[in-house]
Amino acid sequence: MDLPSTSSQSTGQSAFQTIAVVGLGTMGTGIAEVLAQAGREVIGIDISEAATRRATAALAAATARSVARERLTEQEREGVLARFRTFTELSAAADADLVIEVVPESYELKQRLFRELDAIVRPDTILATGTNALSVTRLAAESQRPERVLGLHFFNPAPAMKLVEVVSSVLTAPPAVEAVTLLARELGKEPVSVGDRPGFVADGLLFGYLNQAAAMYESKYASREDIDAAMRLGCGLPMGPLALLDLIGVDTARTVLEAMYASSGDRLHAPAPILGHLAEAGLTGQKSGRGFYTYAEPGSSTIVRDAQTPLDGARLGEGRPVAKVGVAGSGTMASGIAQVFAQAGFAVVRAARSQEKASAAKAAIGKSLDRAVSKGKLTEENAARTLERISPAGSLDAFADVDLAVEAVAEDLAVKQELFAALDKVCKPGAVLATTTSSLPVIAVARVTSRPQDVIGMHFFNPAPAMKLVEVVRTVLTSDDVHATVREICLKVRKHPVDCGDRAGFIVNALLFPYLNNAVKMVEQHYASLDDIDAAMKLGGGYPMGPFELLDVVGLDVSLAIEKVLHKEFRDPGLAPSPLLEHLVAAGCLGRKTGRGFREYARR
């Protein structure tokens, strides 16, 4: 068989001028639009005449919007529409240089399609599957010429999403991969070359995270709204995991996870039972009008109130009055928290191990406020008033009259327990004692006090002045009025509180760090490069940072410590920290702060 010649690269143009798209659902229609916009002759094929009509109408509407936004001229629009022809017979693919199938995720259906295409297309035609869950190797094995079969995984919506995963099996000929990769670049996409495993890179990491979020909700650990808000506000993600599952389709997610679990045997990929229950009940998400959320109608993205929706303005009960706040610690997090409270009008006592350290910490807050003024986020008058509200103190004795004491010291249980034992002696009766721990058990610090009912977790995110999220962590002993107090305080300091129970990682870290750990394992197994994985998650998942960028910013030592806590708490083999991460930490490669982590950085 003659594969497309890579000599076409020298002319800057791929060999694919006529491309068939088989399956004109949402994804197939989007791919057809991308191809027609890029000047290709597109043969759209679907057994349903209704689907072909919808695809034609969708392309007409999309190009009309482009004309209205002055991205296309009317003449260019007419050219795009003329290049898209639809058929209901597979024989229409006979003249195609490339066939991209986007039919439902079923081995039986896709294998039958490949066998039929073998008898229709030219010997040099490349066959691409758009699967994100099934084995490309298994599909290629059904073809008479498996060297021409590969995966071409676009992301939804195809016109907007930049990532394309080019998936080769052990049977795929390199020239086929090169030709398809060149085409992806010509379409304005960012191609990432990966091997054949369920989920590939982006979905391989994404669906494990989504599965854990579904399991977290199913266990009633946190509400759907709080899980989604936590990941949007705590990680900067465009959508929360449960809303994203509804968008993808609960049934689709279950299919992908089943394929991943069959391949990996990792319990993190075993579909959460709730996914099966919802799918079997027909509650598949936006497309059915109901999934984790309820929607205005099938196909709508508008969430409407249902029986699980929290009542607007519902109060948890009467909280305790808070006028004065104590913040213990001399690091960046403590400074940020002190600034947040002072900006909201609270009198703040900033305690450190010495008066000198406390004064230096206040000066650091002053510099932060100056930066806010220079960026136009704060007036000089407000900055001055904020700084005046902060009183530096060289010992915890200054906390004698605070209404709320917040600790932000080292993430070490012994250190925190020693501090809380001291707060118990110093703080007045009725004062709320809060820990900012991100991974340690709140009950373990509460129990060293004589008033565990007054102790609660108040996990701010760094940098505290900018990040809107606070995880409010109550223990089995935390009193209702303490919980209500902290919820009210969060709103007063313009933060978004989410409730969660006292278990390792709370919401954000419990979902984030297994995802990061799995990314490290991909590199460790030589499946994909750092750059390709980072690109895949930014371009395909909408993440603000790739996993390795984030690990180097957070600190590999911090990440390893959190992963060890999660593994110890949940006893799941899939949560065991990657040996590669442990080796880098042992070597002192901790990320940006040391100049080297997964990447090297210029020392300042």
C-alpha positions in Angstrom: 0.0 0.0 0.0 1.2 3.5 -0.8 0.8 5.9 2.1 0.6 9.7 1.7 4.1 11.0 0.9 5.6 13.2 3.5 7.3 15.1 0.7 4.1 17.2 0.7 5.5 18.8 3.9 8.1 20.7 1.8 5.2 22.4 0.0 3.5 23.2 3.3 0.4 21.4 2.3 -0.9 17.9 3.4 -2.0 15.2 1.0 -5.6 15.3 2.2 -7.8 17.4 0.0 -11.0 15.3 0.1 -12.0 14.1 3.6 -15.0 12.0 4.6 -16.5 12.4 8.0 -18.7 9.4 9.0 -21.2 10.2 11.8 -22.7 13.6 11.9 -23.5 14.1 15.5 -22.2 17.1 17.4 -18.6 16.1 17.1 -18.8 15.0 13.5 -20.5 18.2 12.5 -17.9 20.3 14.3 -15.0 18.4 12.6 -16.7 18.9 9.2 -17.0 22.6 9.9 -13.3 22.9 10.7 -12.3 21.0 7.6 -14.6 23.0 5.2 -13.4 26.3 6.8 -9.8 25.2 6.0 -10.6 24.7 2.3 -11.1 20.9 2.2 -13.8 19.1 0.3 -15.8 17.4 3.0 -18.1 14.4 2.5 -20.4 14.1 5.4 -22.0 10.7 5.9 -24.7 9.5 8.3 -27.3 6.8 7.9 -29.9 9.3 9.2 -31.2 11.9 6.8 -32.3 14.0 9.7 -28.7 14.0 11.0 -27.4 15.2 7.6 -30.0 18.0 7.5 -29.0 19.1 11.0 -25.4 19.1 10.1 -26.0 21.2 7.0 -28.2 23.6 9.0 -25.6 23.8 11.8 -22.8 24.7 9.3 -25.1 27.3 7.7 -25.8 28.9 11.1 -22.1 28.8 12.2 -20.9 30.4 9.0 -23.7 33.1 9.2 -22.4 34.0 12.7 -18.9 34.2 11.4 -20.1 36.6 8.7 -22.0 38.7 11.3 -18.8 38.9 13.4 -16.8 39.8 10.2 -14.6 36.7 10.4 -15.8 35.6 7.0 -17.1 37.4 3.9 -20.4 36.3 2.3 -18.4 35.0 -0.6 -16.1 32.9 1.7 -19.2 31.6 3.4 -20.7 30.4 0.2 -17.4 28.6 -0.6 -17.5 26.8 2.8 -21.1 25.7 2.3 -20.3 24.5 -1.2 -17.4 22.3 0.0 -19.7 20.4 2.4 -21.8 17.6 0.8 -23.9 15.1 2.7 -24.8 11.5 2.0 -26.5 8.6 3.7 -24.5 5.8 2.0 -20.9 4.9 3.0 -20.0 4.4 -0.7 -19.7 8.2 -0.9 -16.3 7.9 0.8 -14.8 6.1 -2.2 -12.9 9.2 -3.4 -11.7 10.4 0.0 -8.0 10.8 0.9 -8.8 10.5 4.6 -11.9 9.1 6.4 -12.6 10.2 10.0 -15.2 8.1 11.8 -17.1 9.6 14.7 -19.8 7.0 15.2 -21.0 5.9 18.8 -18.4 4.3 21.0 -19.0 0.6 20.2 -16.4 -1.9 19.1 -19.0 -3.8 17.1 -20.2 -0.7 15.3 -16.7 0.7 14.6 -15.2 -2.7 13.5 -18.1 -3.3 11.1 -17.5 0.2 9.7 -13.8 -0.4 9.1 -14.5 -3.7 7.4 -17.0 -2.0 5.0 -14.6 0.9 4.4 -11.9 -1.5 3.3 -14.0 -2.5 0.4 -14.8 1.0 -0.6 -11.8 3.4 -0.2 -8.6 3.6 -2.2 -5.6 1.6 -1.1 -3.8 4.8 -0.1 -6.7 6.3 2.0 -6.0 6.8 5.7 -8.7 5.7 8.1 -8.9 7.6 11.4 -11.1 6.8 14.4 -12.3 9.6 16.6 -12.6 7.3 19.6 -11.5 8.5 23.0 -12.2 5.3 24.9 -11.6 2.3 22.6 -8.4 0.6 21.5 -7.1 1.9 18.2 -5.0 -1.3 17.9 -8.1 -3.5 18.2 -9.9 -1.4 15.6 -6.9 -1.4 13.3 -6.6 -5.2 13.5 -10.0 -5.5 11.8 -8.8 -3.6 8.8 -7.1 -5.4 5.9 -4.4 -2.8 6.0 -3.9 -1.9 9.7 -0.9 0.3 8.9 -3.2 3.0 7.5 -5.4 3.1 10.7 -4.8 5.6 13.5 -6.7 7.7 16.0 -7.6 11.4 15.4 -9.2 12.6 18.6 -10.7 16.1 18.4 -12.2 17.8 21.4 -15.7 19.3 21.8 -16.5 21.8 20.4 -14.2 21.0 17.6 -14.2 24.5 16.0 -13.1 26.1 19.2 -10.8 23.5 20.9 -7.2 23.6 19.7 -6.0 20.1 20.9 -6.0 17.1 18.6 -4.5 13.8 19.8 -2.9 11.8 17.0 -2.9 8.2 18.2 -0.7 5.5 16.7 -0.9 1.8 17.4 2.0 -0.6 17.1 0.7 -1.3 13.6 0.5 2.3 12.3 3.0 3.3 9.6 4.9 6.5 10.6 4.2 8.3 7.3 0.5 8.1 8.1 1.1 9.7 11.5 3.2 12.4 9.9 0.6 13.2 7.2 -2.3 13.5 9.7 -0.2 15.6 12.1 0.6 18.0 9.3 -3.1 18.2 8.5 -3.9 19.0 12.1 -1.4 21.9 12.0 -2.9 23.2 8.8 -6.3 23.2 10.5 -4.9 25.6 13.1 -4.8 22.8 15.8 -2.1 21.8 18.2 -1.5 18.1 17.5 -0.1 15.9 20.3 1.3 12.4 19.3 0.4 9.7 21.7 0.3 5.9 22.0 -2.7 3.7 22.2 -4.2 3.5 25.6 -7.8 4.2 26.8 -8.4 7.9 27.2 -5.0 8.8 25.7 -3.6 11.8 27.5 -6.3 14.4 28.1 -9.2 12.1 28.8 -7.0 9.6 30.5 -6.3 12.2 33.2 -9.6 14.0 33.0 -11.9 11.1 33.4 -10.2 9.7 36.5 -10.7 13.1 38.1 -14.4 13.2 37.0 -14.9 9.7 38.4 -13.5 10.7 41.8 -15.8 13.8 41.9 -18.8 11.6 41.1 -17.8 9.2 43.9 -17.3 12.1 46.3 -20.8 13.4 45.6 -22.3 9.9 45.8 -20.8 9.5 49.3 -22.6 12.7 50.4 -19.3 14.2 51.4 -20.1 17.5 49.8 -23.0 18.9 47.7 -22.8 19.0 43.9 -22.7 22.9 44.1 -19.8 22.9 46.6 -17.8 20.3 44.6 -18.2 22.3 41.4 -17.5 25.7 43.0 -14.4 24.3 44.8 -12.8 23.1 41.6 -13.7 26.3 39.6 -12.6 28.7 42.3 -9.8 26.7 43.8 -8.2 25.5 40.6 -9.4 28.1 38.0 -11.2 25.4 35.9 -13.8 26.6 33.5 -16.4 24.1 34.8 -16.9 22.0 37.9 -16.6 18.2 37.4 -20.2 17.3 37.9 -21.4 20.0 35.5 -18.8 18.8 33.0 -20.0 15.2 33.3 -23.5 16.4 32.4 -22.0 18.2 29.4 -20.0 15.2 28.2 -22.8 12.8 28.9 -23.0 10.5 32.0 -23.3 7.5 29.7 -20.3 8.5 27.6 -18.2 9.0 30.8 -19.2 5.6 32.0 -18.2 4.0 28.7 -14.8 5.7 28.8 -14.1 4.7 32.4 -15.1 1.1 31.7 -12.5 1.0 28.9 -9.9 2.6 31.1 -10.6 0.2 34.0 -10.5 -2.8 31.7 -7.0 -1.7 30.6 -5.5 -0.4 33.8 -7.3 -2.3 36.6 -6.8 0.9 38.6 -9.7 1.3 41.1 -9.6 5.0 40.4 -11.0 4.2 36.9 -13.7 1.8 38.1 -16.9 3.8 37.3 -18.6 5.2 40.4 -21.9 3.4 40.8 -23.9 6.6 40.5 -22.7 6.9 36.9 -24.3 3.6 36.1 -27.5 4.4 38.0 -28.0 7.7 36.2 -27.2 6.2 32.8 -29.5 3.3 33.2 -32.3 5.7 34.3 -31.8 7.8 31.2 -30.5 10.7 33.2 -27.5 11.3 31.0 -26.9 15.0 31.5 -27.7 18.0 29.4 -28.8 16.0 26.4 -31.6 14.3 28.3 -32.4 17.4 30.5 -31.3 15.8 33.7 -28.1 14.3 35.1 -26.3 15.5 38.2 -28.3 18.8 37.7 -31.7 19.5 36.1 -31.9 21.5 32.9 -34.5 23.7 31.4 -35.1 21.1 28.6 -33.2 18.4 26.8 -30.2 19.9 25.1 -30.2 23.0 27.2 -27.3 24.2 29.3 -29.5 26.2 31.6 -29.6 24.7 35.1 -32.9 25.0 36.8 -33.9 24.6 40.5 -34.7 21.1 41.7 -35.2 19.3 45.0 -31.4 19.4 45.8 -30.9 23.1 45.0 -29.9 25.1 48.2 -32.4 27.7 49.2 -31.3 31.3 48.4 -30.1 33.2 51.5 -30.6 30.2 53.8 -29.1 30.8 57.2 -27.4 28.0 59.2 -28.4 29.6 62.5 -27.1 32.4 64.6 -23.3 32.8 64.6 -21.0 34.3 67.2 -20.1 38.0 67.0 -16.6 38.6 65.5 -14.9 42.0 65.6 -11.3 41.1 66.2 -9.2 38.5 64.5 -5.9 36.9 65.4 -3.7 35.4 62.6 -0.7 33.3 63.7 2.2 32.6 61.4 4.9 34.6 59.6 4.6 33.2 56.1 2.9 34.3 52.9 -0.3 32.6 53.6 -0.6 34.2 57.1 0.1 37.6 55.6 -2.5 37.1 52.9 -5.2 36.0 55.4 -4.4 39.0 57.7 -4.7 41.3 54.7 -8.1 39.8 53.7 -9.5 40.4 57.2 -8.1 43.9 57.5 -9.4 44.9 54.1 -12.9 43.7 55.2 -12.8 46.1 58.2 -11.7 43.7 61.0 -9.2 44.6 63.6 -6.3 42.1 63.1 -3.6 40.9 65.5 -0.7 39.5 63.4 1.4 37.2 65.7 4.8 35.7 64.9 7.6 34.2 67.0 9.1 37.6 67.7 8.1 41.2 67.5 10.7 41.7 64.8 9.2 38.9 62.6 5.7 40.3 63.2 6.7 43.8 62.2 8.4 42.4 59.1 5.2 40.5 58.3 3.2 43.7 58.6 5.7 45.4 56.3 5.2 42.6 53.7 1.5 43.3 53.8 2.1 46.9 53.2 4.1 46.1 50.1 1.2 43.8 48.9 -1.3 46.7 49.4 1.0 49.1 47.5 1.0 46.7 44.6 -2.8 46.6 44.7 -2.8 50.5 44.6 -0.4 50.6 41.7 -2.7 48.2 39.8 -5.8 50.3 40.5 -7.4 47.7 42.7 -7.3 49.8 45.9 -7.1 53.4 46.7 -4.2 54.8 48.7 -6.7 55.8 51.5 -8.1 52.3 51.7 -4.6 50.7 51.7 -3.5 53.0 54.6 -6.7 52.2 56.6 -6.2 48.5 56.0 -2.6 48.6 57.3 -3.7 50.6 60.3 -6.0 47.8 61.4 -3.1 45.3 61.7 -1.3 45.1 65.0 2.0 43.1 65.0 2.6 41.0 68.1 5.6 38.9 69.2 3.6 36.3 71.1 0.2 34.6 71.2 -0.6 36.5 74.4 -2.0 39.3 72.2 -4.8 36.9 71.2 -6.4 37.2 74.6 -9.3 39.2 73.4 -9.7 38.0 69.7 -13.1 36.6 68.7 -11.5 34.4 65.9 -8.0 32.9 65.9 -6.7 31.6 62.6 -3.4 29.7 62.4 -1.4 29.5 59.2 1.8 27.9 60.4 3.8 24.9 58.9 1.9 21.9 57.6 3.1 19.8 60.4 0.7 18.1 62.9 3.0 18.4 65.9 3.6 22.1 65.3 -0.1 22.8 64.9 -1.0 20.8 68.0 1.5 22.7 70.0 0.0 26.0 68.7 -3.6 25.0 69.4 -2.7 23.9 73.0 -1.3 27.4 73.4 -4.4 29.1 71.9 -6.6 27.1 74.2 -4.8 28.7 77.2 -4.7 32.2 75.8 -8.0 32.8 73.9 -11.1 33.9 75.8 -14.0 31.5 76.2 -16.2 31.5 73.1 -13.4 32.4 70.7 -13.5 30.4 67.4 -10.2 28.6 66.7 -9.6 27.9 63.0 -6.8 26.0 61.2 -5.8 26.6 57.6 -4.5 23.0 57.1 -4.9 21.7 53.6 -4.4 18.0 54.4 -4.1 17.2 58.1 -7.1 16.1 60.2 -8.8 19.0 61.9 -10.0 16.8 64.8 -6.4 16.0 65.6 -5.7 19.7 66.5 -9.1 20.1 68.1 -8.5 17.3 70.5 -5.5 19.0 72.1 -7.8 21.8 73.3 -10.3 21.7 76.1 -12.9 23.1 73.7 -13.0 21.0 70.5 -16.5 22.3 69.8 -14.9 25.7 69.0 -12.4 24.3 66.5 -13.0 24.3 62.7 -11.0 24.2 59.5 -10.9 27.3 57.4 -8.7 26.5 54.4 -7.8 29.5 52.3 -6.0 29.2 49.0 -2.8 31.0 48.0 -2.6 33.9 47.3 -5.4 34.5 49.9 -6.2 38.1 48.7 -6.9 36.9 45.2 -8.4 33.4 45.6 -12.1 33.4 46.3 -12.5 29.9 47.8 -12.5 28.9 51.4 -13.1 25.3 52.4 -15.0 25.2 55.7 -14.2 21.9 57.4 -16.2 21.0 60.4 -15.4 18.0 62.6 -17.8 15.7 64.3 -17.4 17.9 67.4 -17.7 21.3 65.8 -20.7 23.2 67.2 -23.4 24.5 64.8 -22.9 28.2 65.8 -19.1 27.9 65.1 -19.9 26.6 61.7 -22.4 29.4 61.1 -19.9 32.0 62.3 -17.2 30.9 59.9 -19.7 30.8 57.0 -20.8 34.3 57.8 -17.2 35.5 58.1 -16.3 34.1 54.7 -19.1 36.1 53.1 -18.1 39.3 55.0 -14.5 39.0 53.6 -15.9 38.3 50.1 -14.9 34.7 49.9 -17.0 31.7 48.7 -17.4 29.1 51.4 -17.8 25.4 50.6 -18.7 22.9 53.2 -16.9 19.6 53.6 -16.1 17.0 56.2 -12.9 16.4 58.0 -11.1 13.9 55.8 -7.7 14.1 53.9 -7.5 16.6 51.1 -11.0 18.0 51.7 -12.5 18.7 48.2 -9.8 20.4 46.1 -6.7 18.5 47.1 -8.5 15.2 47.2 -9.5 15.6 43.5 -6.4 17.6 42.3 -3.5 15.6 43.6 -4.5 12.1 42.3 -4.8 13.8 38.8 -1.3 15.3 39.2 0.1 12.0 40.4 -1.4 10.2 37.4 0.2 12.7 35.1 3.6 11.9 36.7 3.0 8.2 36.1 2.3 8.9 32.4 5.8 10.4 32.1 7.3 7.6 34.3 5.9 5.0 31.9 7.3 7.0 28.8 3.8 7.3 27.5 4.0 11.1 26.7 6.3 14.0 27.3 6.0 16.7 29.9 5.3 19.3 27.2 2.7 17.2 25.4 0.8 16.4 28.7 0.8 20.0 29.8 -0.4 21.1 26.3 -3.1 18.4 26.3 -4.6 19.5 29.6 -4.5 23.3 28.8 -5.8 22.9 25.2 -8.1 19.9 25.7 -9.3 20.4 29.3 -9.2 24.1 29.6 -6.9 24.0 32.6 -5.1 27.3 33.3 -1.8 25.4 33.9 -0.5 22.0 32.8 0.1 19.4 35.6 3.8 19.7 35.5 3.7 23.5 35.5 1.4 23.3 38.5 3.6 20.8 40.4 6.6 23.0 40.0 4.7 26.0 41.3 3.2 24.2 44.3 6.5 22.5 45.1 7.2 18.8 44.6 7.8 18.3 48.3 4.4 19.8 49.2 2.8 17.7 46.5 4.4 14.5 47.7 3.4 15.2 51.3 -0.3 15.7 50.3 -0.2 12.5 48.2 1.2 10.5 51.1 -1.6 11.8 53.3 -4.2 10.8 50.7 -2.7 7.4 50.2 -2.5 6.7 54.0 -6.2 7.8 54.5 -7.9 6.1 51.7 -5.5 3.0 51.3 -6.1 2.9 47.6 -3.1 1.5 45.6 -3.9 4.0 42.8 -3.1 6.9 45.2 0.4 5.7 45.9 2.8 8.5 45.0 4.8 8.0 41.8 8.4 6.8 42.5 9.6 9.5 40.0 8.1 12.2 42.3 9.7 10.7 45.3 13.1 10.5 43.5 13.0 14.2 42.5 12.1 15.3 46.0 15.0 13.1 47.4 17.3 14.8 45.0 16.3 18.2 46.2 14.5 19.1 42.9 11.5 20.7 44.4 10.3 23.0 41.6 10.6 26.7 41.0 11.7 27.4 44.6 14.9 25.4 44.0 15.4 26.2 40.4 14.7 22.7 39.2 11.7 20.3 39.4 10.2 18.7 36.4 11.8 21.5 34.5 14.8 23.8 35.1 14.3 27.5 35.9 16.6 30.5 35.9 17.8 31.3 39.4 16.9 34.8 40.6 
